[in-house]
């Protein structure tokens, strides 16, 4: 049995409509396929104006590079944020965009 992942990559997207939500569910399926053995999508949540996708991994930077290269992510780069935290933690290390100074989950 493998050890549980210790880190979580959180992808955050702006959501303004049901169509945005449907697109992001489709994107989540693409992320699951692209990650292979680099991590495990652990679900998503929707808050006011945002959707978060949670990915458990021990190589969050590598998982992020894989995800960032997906065409559907490339289309959303202006509306996309990413950070890392310890599983169950609340302290985030921001990965993207570099100039972002605060990351939180609504």
N, CA, C and O atoms as a GROMACS GRO file, in nm:
protein
  424
    1UNK      N    1   0.084  -0.118   0.000
    1UNK     CA    2   0.000   0.000   0.000
    1UNK      C    3   0.089   0.125   0.000
    1UNK      O    4   0.185   0.131   0.077
    2UNK      N    5   0.058   0.223  -0.085
    2UNK     CA    6   0.140   0.342  -0.093
    2UNK      C    7   0.106   0.440   0.019
    2UNK      O    8  -0.004   0.438   0.074
    3UNK      N    9   0.202   0.524   0.050
    3UNK     CA   10   0.183   0.627   0.153
    3UNK      C   11   0.089   0.735   0.098
    3UNK      O   12   0.090   0.763  -0.022
    4UNK      N   13   0.009   0.795   0.185
    4UNK     CA   14  -0.078   0.903   0.138
    4UNK      C   15   0.005   1.026   0.100
    4UNK      O   16   0.112   1.051   0.155
    5UNK      N   17  -0.046   1.101   0.006
    5UNK     CA   18   0.022   1.224  -0.036
    5UNK      C   19   0.023   1.324   0.079
    5UNK      O   20  -0.071   1.330   0.158
    6UNK      N   21   0.131   1.401   0.088
    6UNK     CA   22   0.147   1.496   0.197
    6UNK      C   23   0.118   1.641   0.156
    6UNK      O   24   0.101   1.728   0.242
    7UNK      N   25   0.112   1.668   0.025
    7UNK     CA   26   0.090   1.803  -0.021
    7UNK      C   27  -0.032   1.810  -0.112
    7UNK      O   28  -0.076   1.710  -0.170
    8UNK      N   29  -0.085   1.931  -0.122
    8UNK     CA   30  -0.203   1.952  -0.205
    8UNK      C   31  -0.180   2.073  -0.294
    8UNK      O   32  -0.146   2.182  -0.247
    9UNK      N   33  -0.199   2.053  -0.422
    9UNK     CA   34  -0.196   2.160  -0.520
    9UNK      C   35  -0.339   2.207  -0.537
    9UNK      O   36  -0.428   2.127  -0.565
   10UNK      N   37  -0.363   2.337  -0.520
   10UNK     CA   38  -0.497   2.392  -0.533
   10UNK      C   39  -0.499   2.482  -0.656
   10UNK      O   40  -0.422   2.578  -0.666
   11UNK      N   41  -0.586   2.450  -0.750
   11UNK     CA   42  -0.606   2.530  -0.870
   11UNK      C   43  -0.735   2.608  -0.851
   11UNK      O   44  -0.838   2.550  -0.815
   12UNK      N   45  -0.729   2.738  -0.875
   12UNK     CA   46  -0.845   2.823  -0.851
   12UNK      C   47  -0.881   2.899  -0.978
   12UNK      O   48  -0.795   2.961  -1.041
   13UNK      N   49  -1.009   2.895  -1.014
   13UNK     CA   50  -1.058   2.957  -1.136
   13UNK      C   51  -1.175   3.049  -1.104
   13UNK      O   52  -1.251   3.023  -1.011
   14UNK      N   53  -1.188   3.156  -1.180
   14UNK     CA   54  -1.306   3.242  -1.170
   14UNK      C   55  -1.422   3.171  -1.238
   14UNK      O   56  -1.407   3.114  -1.347
   15UNK      N   57  -1.538   3.175  -1.174
   15UNK     CA   58  -1.658   3.114  -1.230
   15UNK      C   59  -1.770   3.218  -1.224
   15UNK      O   60  -1.799   3.274  -1.118
   16UNK      N   61  -1.832   3.242  -1.339
   16UNK     CA   62  -1.939   3.342  -1.345
   16UNK      C   63  -2.072   3.286  -1.392
   16UNK      O   64  -2.173   3.355  -1.384
   17UNK      N   65  -2.072   3.162  -1.441
   17UNK     CA   66  -2.196   3.106  -1.495
   17UNK      C   67  -2.194   2.955  -1.485
   17UNK      O   68  -2.091   2.894  -1.456
   18UNK      N   69  -2.308   2.895  -1.509
   18UNK     CA   70  -2.319   2.750  -1.511
   18UNK      C   71  -2.232   2.692  -1.623
   18UNK      O   72  -2.176   2.584  -1.609
   19UNK      N   73  -2.221   2.765  -1.734
   19UNK     CA   74  -2.136   2.721  -1.845
   19UNK      C   75  -1.989   2.714  -1.801
   19UNK      O   76  -1.918   2.620  -1.837
   20UNK      N   77  -1.943   2.815  -1.724
   20UNK     CA   78  -1.807   2.811  -1.670
   20UNK      C   79  -1.787   2.688  -1.584
   20UNK      O   80  -1.685   2.619  -1.595
   21UNK      N   81  -1.884   2.659  -1.499
   21UNK     CA   82  -1.875   2.542  -1.411
   21UNK      C   83  -1.865   2.414  -1.493
   21UNK      O   84  -1.781   2.328  -1.464
   22UNK      N   85  -1.950   2.400  -1.595
   22UNK     CA   86  -1.945   2.281  -1.680
   22UNK      C   87  -1.810   2.267  -1.749
   22UNK      O   88  -1.757   2.156  -1.759
   23UNK      N   89  -1.754   2.379  -1.797
   23UNK     CA   90  -1.622   2.377  -1.861
   23UNK      C   91  -1.515   2.330  -1.763
   23UNK      O   92  -1.425   2.255  -1.800
   24UNK      N   93  -1.525   2.374  -1.639
   24UNK     CA   94  -1.424   2.337  -1.540
   24UNK      C   95  -1.436   2.191  -1.497
   24UNK      O   96  -1.335   2.129  -1.464
   25UNK      N   97  -1.556   2.136  -1.497
   25UNK     CA   98  -1.571   1.993  -1.469
   25UNK      C   99  -1.504   1.913  -1.581
   25UNK      O  100  -1.436   1.813  -1.555
   26UNK      N  101  -1.522   1.958  -1.704
   26UNK     CA  102  -1.455   1.894  -1.818
   26UNK      C  103  -1.302   1.907  -1.804
   26UNK      O  104  -1.228   1.814  -1.834
   27UNK      N  105  -1.257   2.024  -1.760
   27UNK     CA  106  -1.114   2.047  -1.739
   27UNK      C  107  -1.061   1.954  -1.631
   27UNK      O  108  -0.952   1.898  -1.645
   28UNK      N  109  -1.137   1.935  -1.524
   28UNK     CA  110  -1.096   1.845  -1.416
   28UNK      C  111  -1.073   1.704  -1.470
   28UNK      O  112  -0.977   1.637  -1.431
   29UNK      N  113  -1.161   1.659  -1.558
   29UNK     CA  114  -1.144   1.526  -1.620
   29UNK      C  115  -1.014   1.521  -1.700
   29UNK      O  116  -0.944   1.420  -1.696
   30UNK      N  117  -0.981   1.628  -1.772
   30UNK     CA  118  -0.856   1.635  -1.847
   30UNK      C  119  -0.734   1.632  -1.758
   30UNK      O  120  -0.632   1.572  -1.792
   31UNK      N  121  -0.744   1.698  -1.642
   31UNK     CA  122  -0.634   1.699  -1.545
   31UNK      C  123  -0.611   1.558  -1.491
   31UNK      O  124  -0.497   1.513  -1.478
   32UNK      N  125  -0.719   1.490  -1.459
   32UNK     CA  126  -0.708   1.352  -1.408
   32UNK      C  127  -0.631   1.266  -1.509
   32UNK      O  128  -0.541   1.192  -1.472
   33UNK      N  129  -0.667   1.279  -1.634
   33UNK     CA  130  -0.602   1.201  -1.740
   33UNK      C  131  -0.455   1.241  -1.757
   33UNK      O  132  -0.369   1.154  -1.773
   34UNK      N  133  -0.426   1.370  -1.752
   34UNK     CA  134  -0.289   1.418  -1.778
   34UNK      C  135  -0.192   1.386  -1.665
   34UNK      O  136  -0.073   1.366  -1.690
   35UNK      N  137  -0.240   1.380  -1.542
   35UNK     CA  138  -0.150   1.361  -1.428
   35UNK      C  139  -0.086   1.224  -1.421
   35UNK      O  140   0.025   1.210  -1.369
   36UNK      N  141  -0.153   1.122  -1.472
   36UNK     CA  142  -0.102   0.985  -1.463
   36UNK      C  143  -0.064   0.954  -1.318
   36UNK      O  144  -0.151   0.950  -1.231
   37UNK      N  145   0.065   0.933  -1.292
   37UNK     CA  146   0.109   0.896  -1.158
   37UNK      C  147   0.170   1.013  -1.080
   37UNK      O  148   0.238   0.990  -0.980
   38UNK      N  149   0.148   1.137  -1.123
   38UNK     CA  150   0.206   1.254  -1.056
   38UNK      C  151   0.118   1.307  -0.943
   38UNK      O  152   0.158   1.399  -0.871
   39UNK      N  153   0.000   1.251  -0.927
   39UNK     CA  154  -0.090   1.297  -0.822
   39UNK      C  155  -0.229   1.245  -0.845
   39UNK      O  156  -0.255   1.172  -0.940
   40UNK      N  157  -0.320   1.284  -0.755
   40UNK     CA  158  -0.457   1.235  -0.761
   40UNK      C  159  -0.551   1.353  -0.738
   40UNK      O  160  -0.542   1.422  -0.636
   41UNK      N  161  -0.642   1.375  -0.832
   41UNK     CA  162  -0.743   1.478  -0.812
   41UNK      C  163  -0.833   1.434  -0.698
   41UNK      O  164  -0.889   1.324  -0.700
   42UNK      N  165  -0.845   1.520  -0.598
   42UNK     CA  166  -0.919   1.486  -0.477
   42UNK      C  167  -1.051   1.561  -0.469
   42UNK      O  168  -1.109   1.576  -0.362
   43UNK      N  169  -1.099   1.609  -0.584
   43UNK     CA  170  -1.229   1.675  -0.588
   43UNK      C  171  -1.219   1.824  -0.614
   43UNK      O  172  -1.113   1.877  -0.646
   44UNK      N  173  -1.334   1.889  -0.599
   44UNK     CA  174  -1.343   2.032  -0.625
   44UNK      C  175  -1.450   2.092  -0.534
   44UNK      O  176  -1.530   2.020  -0.474
   45UNK      N  177  -1.448   2.224  -0.525
   45UNK     CA  178  -1.557   2.294  -0.459
   45UNK      C  179  -1.582   2.425  -0.533
   45UNK      O  180  -1.497   2.474  -0.607
   46UNK      N  181  -1.700   2.478  -0.511
   46UNK     CA  182  -1.739   2.603  -0.576
   46UNK      C  183  -1.778   2.701  -0.467
   46UNK      O  184  -1.863   2.671  -0.383
   47UNK      N  185  -1.716   2.818  -0.470
   47UNK     CA  186  -1.750   2.926  -0.378
   47UNK      C  187  -1.808   3.041  -0.458
   47UNK      O  188  -1.839   3.025  -0.576
   48UNK      N  189  -1.822   3.154  -0.397
   48UNK     CA  190  -1.876   3.271  -0.464
   48UNK      C  191  -1.776   3.319  -0.568
   48UNK      O  192  -1.671   3.374  -0.535
   49UNK      N  193  -1.810   3.297  -0.696
   49UNK     CA  194  -1.727   3.344  -0.805
   49UNK      C  195  -1.600   3.265  -0.831
   49UNK      O  196  -1.518   3.306  -0.913
   50UNK      N  197  -1.582   3.152  -0.762
   50UNK     CA  198  -1.461   3.073  -0.785
   50UNK      C  199  -1.487   2.925  -0.774
   50UNK      O  200  -1.582   2.881  -0.709
   51UNK      N  201  -1.401   2.849  -0.840
   51UNK     CA  202  -1.402   2.704  -0.828
   51UNK      C  203  -1.260   2.660  -0.799
   51UNK      O  204  -1.165   2.711  -0.858
   52UNK      N  205  -1.245   2.566  -0.709
   52UNK     CA  206  -1.115   2.512  -0.672
   52UNK      C  207  -1.110   2.365  -0.708
   52UNK      O  208  -1.205   2.290  -0.685
   53UNK      N  209  -0.997   2.323  -0.764
   53UNK     CA  210  -0.971   2.182  -0.788
   53UNK      C  211  -0.853   2.143  -0.698
   53UNK      O  212  -0.750   2.210  -0.699
   54UNK      N  213  -0.870   2.036  -0.622
   54UNK     CA  214  -0.769   1.993  -0.525
   54UNK      C  215  -0.697   1.869  -0.577
   54UNK      O  216  -0.761   1.771  -0.616
   55UNK      N  217  -0.564   1.875  -0.577
   55UNK     CA  218  -0.483   1.765  -0.628
   55UNK      C  219  -0.382   1.726  -0.520
   55UNK      O  220  -0.300   1.808  -0.479
   56UNK      N  221  -0.388   1.603  -0.476
   56UNK     CA  222  -0.291   1.554  -0.378
   56UNK      C  223  -0.172   1.497  -0.453
   56UNK      O  224  -0.186   1.419  -0.547
   57UNK      N  225  -0.053   1.538  -0.408
   57UNK     CA  226   0.070   1.499  -0.477
   57UNK      C  227   0.190   1.522  -0.386
   57UNK      O  228   0.184   1.603  -0.294
   58UNK      N  229   0.297   1.450  -0.411
   58UNK     CA  230   0.422   1.478  -0.342
   58UNK      C  231   0.517   1.557  -0.430
   58UNK      O  232   0.628   1.591  -0.389
   59UNK      N  233   0.473   1.585  -0.553
   59UNK     CA  234   0.553   1.664  -0.647
   59UNK      C  235   0.465   1.774  -0.706
   59UNK      O  236   0.436   1.773  -0.826
   60UNK      N  237   0.421   1.870  -0.623
   60UNK     CA  238   0.326   1.970  -0.670
   60UNK      C  239   0.378   2.057  -0.784
   60UNK      O  240   0.302   2.093  -0.874
   61UNK      N  241   0.506   2.091  -0.782
   61UNK     CA  242   0.561   2.174  -0.890
   61UNK      C  243   0.557   2.098  -1.022
   61UNK      O  244   0.524   2.156  -1.125
   62UNK      N  245   0.591   1.970  -1.020
   62UNK     CA  246   0.587   1.887  -1.142
   62UNK      C  247   0.443   1.871  -1.191
   62UNK      O  248   0.416   1.884  -1.310
   63UNK      N  249   0.351   1.844  -1.099
   63UNK     CA  250   0.210   1.832  -1.136
   63UNK      C  251   0.160   1.964  -1.197
   63UNK      O  252   0.086   1.963  -1.295
   64UNK      N  253   0.201   2.075  -1.139
   64UNK     CA  254   0.160   2.205  -1.191
   64UNK      C  255   0.212   2.228  -1.332
   64UNK      O  256   0.139   2.279  -1.417
   65UNK      N  257   0.336   2.191  -1.359
   65UNK     CA  258   0.391   2.207  -1.494
   65UNK      C  259   0.313   2.125  -1.596
   65UNK      O  260   0.288   2.172  -1.707
   66UNK      N  261   0.274   2.005  -1.559
   66UNK     CA  262   0.193   1.921  -1.648
   66UNK      C  263   0.059   1.988  -1.674
   66UNK      O  264   0.015   1.999  -1.789
   67UNK      N  265  -0.005   2.032  -1.569
   67UNK     CA  266  -0.138   2.093  -1.580
   67UNK      C  267  -0.133   2.223  -1.659
   67UNK      O  268  -0.219   2.249  -1.743
   68UNK      N  269  -0.032   2.304  -1.631
   68UNK     CA  270  -0.020   2.435  -1.698
   68UNK      C  271  -0.003   2.421  -1.849
   68UNK      O  272  -0.035   2.514  -1.923
   69UNK      N  273   0.046   2.308  -1.895
   69UNK     CA  274   0.067   2.288  -2.038
   69UNK      C  275  -0.060   2.244  -2.112
   69UNK      O  276  -0.062   2.241  -2.235
   70UNK      N  277  -0.167   2.211  -2.039
   70UNK     CA  278  -0.291   2.168  -2.103
   70UNK      C  279  -0.355   2.284  -2.179
   70UNK      O  280  -0.362   2.395  -2.126
   71UNK      N  281  -0.402   2.262  -2.301
   71UNK     CA  282  -0.463   2.369  -2.380
   71UNK      C  283  -0.578   2.440  -2.308
   71UNK      O  284  -0.590   2.562  -2.317
   72UNK      N  285  -0.662   2.366  -2.236
   72UNK     CA  286  -0.775   2.427  -2.164
   72UNK      C  287  -0.727   2.520  -2.053
   72UNK      O  288  -0.794   2.618  -2.021
   73UNK      N  289  -0.612   2.490  -1.994
   73UNK     CA  290  -0.555   2.580  -1.892
   73UNK      C  291  -0.496   2.703  -1.962
   73UNK      O  292  -0.514   2.815  -1.916
   74UNK      N  293  -0.427   2.682  -2.074
   74UNK     CA  294  -0.369   2.793  -2.148
   74UNK      C  295  -0.476   2.897  -2.182
   74UNK      O  296  -0.449   3.017  -2.180
   75UNK      N  297  -0.597   2.852  -2.214
   75UNK     CA  298  -0.708   2.942  -2.246
   75UNK      C  299  -0.753   3.024  -2.126
   75UNK      O  300  -0.813   3.130  -2.142
   76UNK      N  301  -0.725   2.976  -2.005
   76UNK     CA  302  -0.774   3.040  -1.884
   76UNK      C  303  -0.665   3.105  -1.799
   76UNK      O  304  -0.691   3.140  -1.684
   77UNK      N  305  -0.546   3.122  -1.851
   77UNK     CA  306  -0.435   3.171  -1.770
   77UNK      C  307  -0.463   3.305  -1.702
   77UNK      O  308  -0.411   3.330  -1.593
   78UNK      N  309  -0.542   3.391  -1.763
   78UNK     CA  310  -0.572   3.520  -1.702
   78UNK      C  311  -0.669   3.507  -1.584
   78UNK      O  312  -0.682   3.600  -1.505
   79UNK      N  313  -0.737   3.393  -1.572
   79UNK     CA  314  -0.839   3.374  -1.469
   79UNK      C  315  -0.807   3.255  -1.379
   79UNK      O  316  -0.897   3.186  -1.331
   80UNK      N  317  -0.681   3.233  -1.358
   80UNK     CA  318  -0.635   3.110  -1.296
   80UNK      C  319  -0.530   3.142  -1.191
   80UNK      O  320  -0.444   3.228  -1.212
   81UNK      N  321  -0.537   3.073  -1.076
   81UNK     CA  322  -0.438   3.087  -0.970
   81UNK      C  323  -0.403   2.947  -0.920
   81UNK      O  324  -0.484   2.855  -0.929
   82UNK      N  325  -0.282   2.932  -0.868
   82UNK     CA  326  -0.241   2.802  -0.816
   82UNK      C  327  -0.153   2.821  -0.694
   82UNK      O  328  -0.072   2.913  -0.688
   83UNK      N  329  -0.171   2.733  -0.597
   83UNK     CA  330  -0.091   2.738  -0.474
   83UNK      C  331  -0.076   2.596  -0.418
   83UNK      O  332  -0.151   2.505  -0.454
   84UNK      N  333   0.021   2.582  -0.330
   84UNK     CA  334   0.049   2.454  -0.263
   84UNK      C  335   0.027   2.473  -0.114
   84UNK      O  336   0.054   2.580  -0.058
   85UNK      N  337  -0.023   2.368  -0.050
   85UNK     CA  338  -0.030   2.366   0.096
   85UNK      C  339  -0.011   2.222   0.143
   85UNK      O  340  -0.025   2.129   0.064
   86UNK      N  341   0.021   2.206   0.269
   86UNK     CA  342   0.023   2.072   0.328
   86UNK      C  343  -0.120   2.021   0.332
   86UNK      O  344  -0.212   2.100   0.355
   87UNK      N  345  -0.140   1.893   0.311
   87UNK     CA  346  -0.275   1.836   0.319
   87UNK      C  347  -0.333   1.871   0.456
   87UNK      O  348  -0.273   1.841   0.560
   88UNK      N  349  -0.449   1.934   0.456
   88UNK     CA  350  -0.514   1.975   0.579
   88UNK      C  351  -0.466   2.109   0.634
   88UNK      O  352  -0.518   2.157   0.735
   89UNK      N  353  -0.366   2.168   0.568
   89UNK     CA  354  -0.311   2.295   0.616
   89UNK      C  355  -0.385   2.416   0.563
   89UNK      O  356  -0.473   2.405   0.477
   90UNK      N  357  -0.347   2.533   0.615
   90UNK     CA  358  -0.408   2.655   0.566
   90UNK      C  359  -0.305   2.761   0.526
   90UNK      O  360  -0.341   2.875   0.497
   91UNK      N  361  -0.179   2.724   0.523
   91UNK     CA  362  -0.072   2.814   0.477
   91UNK      C  363  -0.039   2.779   0.332
   91UNK      O  364  -0.001   2.666   0.302
   92UNK      N  365  -0.053   2.876   0.243
   92UNK     CA  366  -0.032   2.852   0.101
   92UNK      C  367   0.100   2.910   0.052
   92UNK      O  368   0.143   3.017   0.094
   93UNK      N  369   0.164   2.837  -0.038
   93UNK     CA  370   0.279   2.886  -0.115
   93UNK      C  371   0.225   2.909  -0.256
   93UNK      O  372   0.182   2.815  -0.323
   94UNK      N  373   0.230   3.032  -0.301
   94UNK     CA  374   0.174   3.067  -0.432
   94UNK      C  375   0.267   3.022  -0.543
   94UNK      O  376   0.388   3.047  -0.539
   95UNK      N  377   0.210   2.954  -0.642
   95UNK     CA  378   0.284   2.912  -0.761
   95UNK      C  379   0.256   3.003  -0.881
   95UNK      O  380   0.347   3.034  -0.958
   96UNK      N  381   0.130   3.044  -0.896
   96UNK     CA  382   0.092   3.119  -1.015
   96UNK      C  383  -0.029   3.206  -0.986
   96UNK      O  384  -0.121   3.161  -0.917
   97UNK      N  385  -0.031   3.328  -1.034
   97UNK     CA  386   0.076   3.400  -1.102
   97UNK      C  387   0.180   3.449  -1.003
   97UNK      O  388   0.151   3.467  -0.884
   98UNK      N  389   0.299   3.470  -1.051
   98UNK     CA  390   0.412   3.506  -0.964
   98UNK      C  391   0.386   3.634  -0.884
   98UNK      O  392   0.434   3.646  -0.771
   99UNK      N  393   0.311   3.727  -0.940
   99UNK     CA  394   0.288   3.855  -0.871
   99UNK      C  395   0.174   3.850  -0.769
   99UNK      O  396   0.149   3.948  -0.699
  100UNK      N  397   0.106   3.738  -0.758
  100UNK     CA  398  -0.002   3.723  -0.662
  100UNK      C  399   0.055   3.724  -0.521
  100UNK      O  400   0.151   3.653  -0.493
  101UNK      N  401  -0.004   3.804  -0.432
  101UNK     CA  402   0.050   3.815  -0.295
  101UNK      C  403  -0.036   3.746  -0.191
  101UNK      O  404   0.008   3.726  -0.078
  102UNK      N  405  -0.160   3.709  -0.227
  102UNK     CA  406  -0.249   3.644  -0.130
  102UNK      C  407  -0.331   3.537  -0.200
  102UNK      O  408  -0.380   3.558  -0.311
  103UNK      N  409  -0.345   3.423  -0.136
  103UNK     CA  410  -0.425   3.313  -0.190
  103UNK      C  411  -0.511   3.260  -0.077
  103UNK      O  412  -0.461   3.231   0.032
  104UNK      N  413  -0.640   3.247  -0.102
  104UNK     CA  414  -0.730   3.189  -0.003
  104UNK      C  415  -0.843   3.116  -0.075
  104UNK      O  416  -0.864   3.134  -0.195
  105UNK      N  417  -0.914   3.035   0.000
  105UNK     CA  418  -1.027   2.961  -0.055
  105UNK      C  419  -1.153   3.016   0.010
  105UNK      O  420  -1.165   3.021   0.132
  106UNK      N  421  -1.248   3.057  -0.076
  106UNK     CA  422  -1.375   3.114  -0.024
  106UNK      C  423  -1.461   3.009   0.039
  106UNK      O  424  -1.570   3.039   0.087
   0.00000   0.00000   0.00000
